Amino acid sequence: MDLRSYYKKVHDAEASFKGNEVVVMSLATSEGGKEGVLTEAPRGVAAKLIAETRARVATNDEAREFRNGLRVALAKYQQDEAARNVHVVMVPARDSGGK
C-alpha cells in the first residue's frame, strides 16, 4: 500500500466532515466485517475507516434514524433505571388488639 495515497485519502475524508462526530455505515470486508452496521465515530476514526474501505458515510436519513434510535434507547434506559430506583418503605401496622 502506498502510504502517501492512504494518508491523502484519510486527510480528504476528514476534511469533508462537518462535525466532530460522523455516522458511518460498515461495509463487508474480507476479514469478516459485517455490512450495514451504523455507528458514530470521531472524525479521525471515521476517515481511516473510509480510506480503508471498511465503511462509508451514512446518508442524512440513515444518520437521523440512527440518532433517533439512540434517543429512544436512552429514554427507555432512563425510565427503567428510574423504576429500579423506586424505594418502598414498610411501616409496621399498630397492634390494635388490646392489652
PATOR-648866 format. One record per residue: residue number from 0; residue in one letter; x, y, z of N, C-alpha, C in turn. Coordinates in steps of 0.05 Angstrom, whole numbers, plus 5000, padded with zeros to 4 digits. Last residue first. Layout:
<pts>
<i: NUM aa: a n.u: X n.v: Y n.w: Z ca.u: X ca.v: Y ca.w: Z c.u: X c.v: Y c.w: Z>
...
</pts>
This chain:
<pts>
<i: 98 aa: k n.u: 3914 n.v: 4903 n.w: 6500 ca.u: 3927 ca.v: 4892 ca.w: 6523 c.u: 3921 c.v: 4907 c.w: 6547>
<i: 97 aa: g n.u: 3878 n.v: 4894 n.w: 6440 ca.u: 3883 ca.v: 4908 ca.w: 6465 c.u: 3897 c.v: 4891 c.w: 6486>
<i: 96 aa: g n.u: 3900 n.v: 4900 n.w: 6375 ca.u: 3890 ca.v: 4881 ca.w: 6395 c.u: 3897 c.v: 4891 c.w: 6423>
<i: 95 aa: s n.u: 3927 n.v: 4933 n.w: 6342 ca.u: 3901 ca.v: 4943 ca.w: 6353 c.u: 3888 c.v: 4923 c.w: 6372>
<i: 94 aa: d n.u: 3989 n.v: 4951 n.w: 6331 ca.u: 3975 ca.v: 4928 ca.w: 6342 c.u: 3949 c.v: 4938 c.w: 6355>
<i: 93 aa: r n.u: 3999 n.v: 4985 n.w: 6271 ca.u: 3996 ca.v: 4986 ca.w: 6300 c.u: 3981 c.v: 4961 c.w: 6309>
<i: 92 aa: a n.u: 4044 n.v: 4961 n.w: 6221 ca.u: 4017 ca.v: 4968 ca.w: 6229 c.u: 4015 c.v: 4968 c.w: 6260>
<i: 91 aa: p n.u: 4106 n.v: 4989 n.w: 6200 ca.u: 4091 ca.v: 4968 ca.w: 6214 c.u: 4063 c.v: 4979 c.w: 6223>
<i: 90 aa: v n.u: 4118 n.v: 5008 n.w: 6136 ca.u: 4112 ca.v: 5019 ca.w: 6162 c.u: 4096 c.v: 4998 c.w: 6177>
<i: 89 aa: m n.u: 4167 n.v: 5005 n.w: 6089 ca.u: 4147 ca.v: 4988 ca.w: 6103 c.u: 4143 c.v: 5001 c.w: 6131>
<i: 88 aa: v n.u: 4179 n.v: 5039 n.w: 6031 ca.u: 4183 ca.v: 5039 ca.w: 6060 c.u: 4160 c.v: 5024 c.w: 6072>
<i: 87 aa: v n.u: 4213 n.v: 5030 n.w: 5971 ca.u: 4188 ca.v: 5025 ca.w: 5985 c.u: 4194 c.v: 5024 c.w: 6015>
<i: 86 aa: h n.u: 4239 n.v: 5067 n.w: 5918 ca.u: 4243 ca.v: 5056 ca.w: 5945 c.u: 4216 c.v: 5053 c.w: 5959>
<i: 85 aa: v n.u: 4259 n.v: 5059 n.w: 5853 ca.u: 4237 ca.v: 5066 ca.w: 5870 c.u: 4241 c.v: 5051 c.w: 5896>
<i: 84 aa: n n.u: 4298 n.v: 5046 n.w: 5816 ca.u: 4306 ca.v: 5061 ca.w: 5840 c.u: 4283 c.v: 5070 c.w: 5857>
<i: 83 aa: r n.u: 4274 n.v: 5023 n.w: 5773 ca.u: 4290 ca.v: 5006 ca.w: 5790 c.u: 4298 c.v: 5020 c.w: 5817>
<i: 82 aa: a n.u: 4251 n.v: 5066 n.w: 5749 ca.u: 4234 ca.v: 5046 ca.w: 5760 c.u: 4249 c.v: 5028 c.w: 5780>
<i: 81 aa: a n.u: 4298 n.v: 5091 n.w: 5731 ca.u: 4281 ca.v: 5105 ca.w: 5750 c.u: 4262 c.v: 5086 c.w: 5764>
<i: 80 aa: e n.u: 4316 n.v: 5053 n.w: 5694 ca.u: 4332 ca.v: 5059 ca.w: 5718 c.u: 4315 c.v: 5073 c.w: 5739>
<i: 79 aa: d n.u: 4275 n.v: 5056 n.w: 5656 ca.u: 4280 ca.v: 5031 ca.w: 5670 c.u: 4296 c.v: 5035 c.w: 5696>
<i: 78 aa: q n.u: 4282 n.v: 5109 n.w: 5639 ca.u: 4257 ca.v: 5101 ca.w: 5651 c.u: 4260 c.v: 5075 c.w: 5667>
<i: 77 aa: q n.u: 4333 n.v: 5105 n.w: 5617 ca.u: 4329 ca.v: 5123 ca.w: 5639 c.u: 4303 c.v: 5116 c.w: 5654>
<i: 76 aa: y n.u: 4323 n.v: 5068 n.w: 5575 ca.u: 4342 ca.v: 5062 ca.w: 5596 c.u: 4337 c.v: 5079 c.w: 5621>
<i: 75 aa: k n.u: 4287 n.v: 5099 n.w: 5544 ca.u: 4278 ca.v: 5073 ca.w: 5556 c.u: 4297 c.v: 5065 c.w: 5579>
<i: 74 aa: a n.u: 4321 n.v: 5140 n.w: 5529 ca.u: 4297 ca.v: 5146 ca.w: 5544 c.u: 4287 c.v: 5121 c.w: 5558>
<i: 73 aa: l n.u: 4359 n.v: 5112 n.w: 5499 ca.u: 4367 ca.v: 5126 ca.w: 5523 c.u: 4343 c.v: 5132 c.w: 5541>
<i: 72 aa: a n.u: 4328 n.v: 5093 n.w: 5457 ca.u: 4341 ca.v: 5074 ca.w: 5474 c.u: 4349 c.v: 5087 c.w: 5501>
<i: 71 aa: v n.u: 4313 n.v: 5142 n.w: 5433 ca.u: 4293 ca.v: 5124 ca.w: 5444 c.u: 4305 c.v: 5104 c.w: 5464>
<i: 70 aa: r n.u: 4364 n.v: 5160 n.w: 5417 ca.u: 4348 ca.v: 5176 ca.w: 5436 c.u: 4326 c.v: 5159 c.w: 5449>
<i: 69 aa: l n.u: 4380 n.v: 5121 n.w: 5381 ca.u: 4395 ca.v: 5125 ca.w: 5406 c.u: 4379 c.v: 5140 c.w: 5426>
<i: 68 aa: g n.u: 4341 n.v: 5129 n.w: 5342 ca.u: 4342 ca.v: 5104 ca.w: 5355 c.u: 4358 c.v: 5105 c.w: 5382>
<i: 67 aa: n n.u: 4358 n.v: 5180 n.w: 5325 ca.u: 4331 ca.v: 5176 ca.w: 5337 c.u: 4330 c.v: 5150 c.w: 5353>
<i: 66 aa: r n.u: 4407 n.v: 5165 n.w: 5302 ca.u: 4407 ca.v: 5182 ca.w: 5326 c.u: 4380 c.v: 5181 c.w: 5340>
<i: 65 aa: f n.u: 4388 n.v: 5133 n.w: 5259 ca.u: 4407 ca.v: 5122 ca.w: 5279 c.u: 4406 c.v: 5139 c.w: 5304>
<i: 64 aa: e n.u: 4358 n.v: 5170 n.w: 5230 ca.u: 4345 ca.v: 5146 ca.w: 5241 c.u: 4362 c.v: 5134 c.w: 5263>
<i: 63 aa: r n.u: 4399 n.v: 5206 n.w: 5215 ca.u: 4376 ca.v: 5215 ca.w: 5231 c.u: 4362 c.v: 5192 c.w: 5245>
<i: 62 aa: a n.u: 4431 n.v: 5172 n.w: 5184 ca.u: 4442 ca.v: 5185 ca.w: 5208 c.u: 4419 c.v: 5194 c.w: 5226>
<i: 61 aa: e n.u: 4396 n.v: 5160 n.w: 5141 ca.u: 4407 ca.v: 5139 ca.w: 5158 c.u: 4417 c.v: 5150 c.w: 5185>
<i: 60 aa: d n.u: 4388 n.v: 5212 n.w: 5120 ca.u: 4365 ca.v: 5197 ca.w: 5131 c.u: 4375 c.v: 5174 c.w: 5149>
<i: 59 aa: n n.u: 4440 n.v: 5225 n.w: 5104 ca.u: 4426 ca.v: 5242 ca.w: 5124 c.u: 4403 c.v: 5227 c.w: 5137>
<i: 58 aa: t n.u: 4480 n.v: 5165 n.w: 5099 ca.u: 4464 ca.v: 5187 ca.w: 5088 c.u: 4451 c.v: 5202 c.w: 5110>
<i: 57 aa: a n.u: 4545 n.v: 5153 n.w: 5127 ca.u: 4516 ca.v: 5148 ca.w: 5126 c.u: 4502 c.v: 5171 c.w: 5113>
<i: 56 aa: v n.u: 4605 n.v: 5140 n.w: 5094 ca.u: 4589 ca.v: 5160 ca.w: 5109 c.u: 4560 c.v: 5153 c.w: 5105>
<i: 55 aa: r n.u: 4628 n.v: 5073 n.w: 5100 ca.u: 4621 ca.v: 5096 ca.w: 5084 c.u: 4606 c.v: 5115 c.w: 5102>
<i: 54 aa: a n.u: 4682 n.v: 5026 n.w: 5114 ca.u: 4657 ca.v: 5040 ca.w: 5120 c.u: 4653 c.v: 5062 c.w: 5100>
<i: 53 aa: r n.u: 4727 n.v: 5005 n.w: 5095 ca.u: 4713 ca.v: 4989 ca.w: 5115 c.u: 4686 c.v: 5001 c.w: 5122>
<i: 52 aa: t n.u: 4765 n.v: 5030 n.w: 5063 ca.u: 4740 ca.v: 5020 ca.w: 5051 c.u: 4727 c.v: 4999 c.w: 5070>
<i: 51 aa: e n.u: 4803 n.v: 5060 n.w: 5086 ca.u: 4808 ca.v: 5032 ca.w: 5085 c.u: 4785 c.v: 5016 c.w: 5072>
<i: 50 aa: a n.u: 4779 n.v: 5110 n.w: 5087 ca.u: 4803 ca.v: 5106 ca.w: 5070 c.u: 4809 c.v: 5077 c.w: 5066>
<i: 49 aa: i n.u: 4739 n.v: 5100 n.w: 5125 ca.u: 4731 ca.v: 5105 ca.w: 5097 c.u: 4755 c.v: 5101 c.w: 5078>
<i: 48 aa: l n.u: 4769 n.v: 5092 n.w: 5171 ca.u: 4751 ca.v: 5071 ca.w: 5162 c.u: 4743 c.v: 5075 c.w: 5133>
<i: 47 aa: k n.u: 4794 n.v: 5143 n.w: 5174 ca.u: 4810 ca.v: 5119 ca.w: 5170 c.u: 4793 c.v: 5096 c.w: 5159>
<i: 46 aa: a n.u: 4749 n.v: 5175 n.w: 5184 ca.u: 4765 ca.v: 5180 ca.w: 5160 c.u: 4782 c.v: 5155 c.w: 5154>
<i: 45 aa: a n.u: 4732 n.v: 5156 n.w: 5233 ca.u: 4715 ca.v: 5153 ca.w: 5210 c.u: 4731 c.v: 5156 c.w: 5184>
<i: 44 aa: v n.u: 4776 n.v: 5172 n.w: 5265 ca.u: 4770 ca.v: 5143 ca.w: 5262 c.u: 4752 c.v: 5139 c.w: 5237>
<i: 43 aa: g n.u: 4772 n.v: 5228 n.w: 5260 ca.u: 4796 ca.v: 5214 ca.w: 5252 c.u: 4791 c.v: 5184 c.w: 5247>
<i: 42 aa: r n.u: 4719 n.v: 5240 n.w: 5280 ca.u: 4727 ca.v: 5247 ca.w: 5253 c.u: 4751 c.v: 5230 c.w: 5244>
<i: 41 aa: p n.u: 4690 n.v: 5186 n.w: 5319 ca.u: 4704 ca.v: 5212 ca.w: 5317 c.u: 4714 c.v: 5215 c.w: 5288>
<i: 40 aa: a n.u: 4627 n.v: 5155 n.w: 5301 ca.u: 4656 ca.v: 5154 ca.w: 5306 c.u: 4668 c.v: 5182 c.w: 5305>
<i: 39 aa: e n.u: 4571 n.v: 5116 n.w: 5307 ca.u: 4581 ca.v: 5143 ca.w: 5307 c.u: 4610 c.v: 5142 c.w: 5316>
<i: 38 aa: t n.u: 4545 n.v: 5066 n.w: 5262 ca.u: 4558 ca.v: 5074 ca.w: 5287 c.u: 4567 c.v: 5103 c.w: 5284>
<i: 37 aa: l n.u: 4509 n.v: 5013 n.w: 5231 ca.u: 4513 ca.v: 5042 ca.w: 5235 c.u: 4526 c.v: 5047 c.w: 5262>
<i: 36 aa: v n.u: 4522 n.v: 4961 n.w: 5189 ca.u: 4521 ca.v: 4968 ca.w: 5217 c.u: 4527 c.v: 4998 c.w: 5219>
<i: 35 aa: g n.u: 4528 n.v: 4942 n.w: 5136 ca.u: 4503 ca.v: 4954 ca.w: 5144 c.u: 4500 c.v: 4961 c.w: 5174>
<i: 34 aa: e n.u: 4567 n.v: 4881 n.w: 5137 ca.u: 4556 ca.v: 4905 ca.w: 5123 c.u: 4531 c.v: 4915 c.w: 5136>
<i: 33 aa: k n.u: 4619 n.v: 4860 n.w: 5178 ca.u: 4591 ca.v: 4858 ca.w: 5172 c.u: 4581 c.v: 4884 c.w: 5159>
<i: 32 aa: g n.u: 4682 n.v: 4831 n.w: 5163 ca.u: 4667 ca.v: 4855 ca.w: 5171 c.u: 4638 c.v: 4853 c.w: 5161>
<i: 31 aa: g n.u: 4716 n.v: 4791 n.w: 5148 ca.u: 4691 ca.v: 4783 ca.w: 5161 c.u: 4675 c.v: 4807 c.w: 5171>
<i: 30 aa: e n.u: 4758 n.v: 4806 n.w: 5118 ca.u: 4764 ca.v: 4796 ca.w: 5145 c.u: 4739 c.v: 4789 c.w: 5160>
<i: 29 aa: s n.u: 4738 n.v: 4829 n.w: 5073 ca.u: 4748 ca.v: 4802 ca.w: 5070 c.u: 4755 c.v: 4790 c.w: 5097>
<i: 28 aa: t n.u: 4677 n.v: 4864 n.w: 5091 ca.u: 4706 ca.v: 4863 ca.w: 5086 c.u: 4714 c.v: 4834 c.w: 5084>
<i: 27 aa: a n.u: 4621 n.v: 4906 n.w: 5080 ca.u: 4631 ca.v: 4879 ca.w: 5082 c.u: 4661 c.v: 4879 c.w: 5075>
<i: 26 aa: l n.u: 4619 n.v: 4968 n.w: 5116 ca.u: 4618 ca.v: 4953 ca.w: 5091 c.u: 4629 c.v: 4925 c.w: 5096>
<i: 25 aa: s n.u: 4580 n.v: 5009 n.w: 5162 ca.u: 4602 ca.v: 4990 ca.w: 5155 c.u: 4597 c.v: 4977 c.w: 5128>
<i: 24 aa: m n.u: 4568 n.v: 5077 n.w: 5161 ca.u: 4557 ca.v: 5050 ca.w: 5157 c.u: 4579 c.v: 5031 c.w: 5148>
<i: 23 aa: v n.u: 4576 n.v: 5130 n.w: 5208 ca.u: 4585 ca.v: 5115 ca.w: 5185 c.u: 4570 c.v: 5088 c.w: 5185>
<i: 22 aa: v n.u: 4570 n.v: 5195 n.w: 5231 ca.u: 4556 ca.v: 5169 ca.w: 5230 c.u: 4565 c.v: 5155 c.w: 5204>
<i: 21 aa: v n.u: 4618 n.v: 5231 n.w: 5266 ca.u: 4608 ca.v: 5224 ca.w: 5239 c.u: 4594 c.v: 5197 c.w: 5242>
<i: 20 aa: e n.u: 4635 n.v: 5288 n.w: 5304 ca.u: 4626 ca.v: 5260 ca.w: 5303 c.u: 4613 c.v: 5255 c.w: 5277>
<i: 19 aa: n n.u: 4645 n.v: 5341 n.w: 5293 ca.u: 4666 ca.v: 5325 ca.w: 5306 c.u: 4660 c.v: 5295 c.w: 5306>
<i: 18 aa: g n.u: 4620 n.v: 5359 n.w: 5226 ca.u: 4621 ca.v: 5359 ca.w: 5256 c.u: 4644 c.v: 5343 c.w: 5267>
<i: 17 aa: k n.u: 4634 n.v: 5353 n.w: 5171 ca.u: 4626 ca.v: 5379 ca.w: 5182 c.u: 4628 c.v: 5380 c.w: 5213>
<i: 16 aa: f n.u: 4684 n.v: 5324 n.w: 5128 ca.u: 4664 ca.v: 5322 ca.w: 5150 c.u: 4659 c.v: 5349 c.w: 5162>
<i: 15 aa: s n.u: 4724 n.v: 5330 n.w: 5092 ca.u: 4697 ca.v: 5332 ca.w: 5082 c.u: 4676 c.v: 5331 c.w: 5104>
<i: 14 aa: a n.u: 4771 n.v: 5321 n.w: 5118 ca.u: 4765 ca.v: 5349 ca.w: 5111 c.u: 4736 c.v: 5352 c.w: 5101>
<i: 13 aa: e n.u: 4771 n.v: 5266 n.w: 5122 ca.u: 4768 ca.v: 5282 ca.w: 5146 c.u: 4760 c.v: 5311 c.w: 5140>
<i: 12 aa: a n.u: 4781 n.v: 5253 n.w: 5068 ca.u: 4756 ca.v: 5245 ca.w: 5080 c.u: 4751 c.v: 5262 c.w: 5105>
<i: 11 aa: d n.u: 4832 n.v: 5276 n.w: 5061 ca.u: 4810 ca.v: 5285 ca.w: 5044 c.u: 4783 c.v: 5278 c.w: 5057>
<i: 10 aa: h n.u: 4862 n.v: 5245 n.w: 5098 ca.u: 4860 ca.v: 5274 ca.w: 5100 c.u: 4836 c.v: 5285 c.w: 5085>
<i: 9 aa: v n.u: 4856 n.v: 5194 n.w: 5076 ca.u: 4847 ca.v: 5199 ca.w: 5104 c.u: 4843 c.v: 5229 c.w: 5107>
<i: 8 aa: k n.u: 4879 n.v: 5201 n.w: 5026 ca.u: 4851 ca.v: 5193 ca.w: 5028 c.u: 4840 c.v: 5200 c.w: 5055>
<i: 7 aa: k n.u: 4931 n.v: 5213 n.w: 5043 ca.u: 4916 ca.v: 5233 ca.w: 5027 c.u: 4886 c.v: 5227 c.w: 5028>
<i: 6 aa: y n.u: 4945 n.v: 5165 n.w: 5066 ca.u: 4942 ca.v: 5189 ca.w: 5083 c.u: 4928 c.v: 5212 c.w: 5069>
<i: 5 aa: y n.u: 4947 n.v: 5134 n.w: 5018 ca.u: 4930 ca.v: 5127 ca.w: 5041 c.u: 4924 c.v: 5152 c.w: 5058>
<i: 4 aa: s n.u: 4986 n.v: 5158 n.w: 4987 ca.u: 4958 ca.v: 5159 ca.w: 4978 c.u: 4939 c.v: 5152 c.w: 5000>
<i: 3 aa: r n.u: 5031 n.v: 5147 n.w: 5021 ca.u: 5024 ca.v: 5175 ca.w: 5013 c.u: 4995 c.v: 5177 c.w: 5004>
<i: 2 aa: l n.u: 5033 n.v: 5092 n.w: 5024 ca.u: 5026 ca.v: 5108 ca.w: 5048 c.u: 5018 c.v: 5136 c.w: 5041>
<i: 1 aa: d n.u: 5011 n.v: 5043 n.w: 4984 ca.u: 5025 ca.v: 5069 ca.w: 4982 c.u: 5016 c.v: 5087 c.w: 5005>
<i: 0 aa: m n.u: 5017 n.v: 4976 n.w: 5000 ca.u: 5000 ca.v: 5000 ca.w: 5000 c.u: 5018 c.v: 5025 c.w: 5000>
</pts>
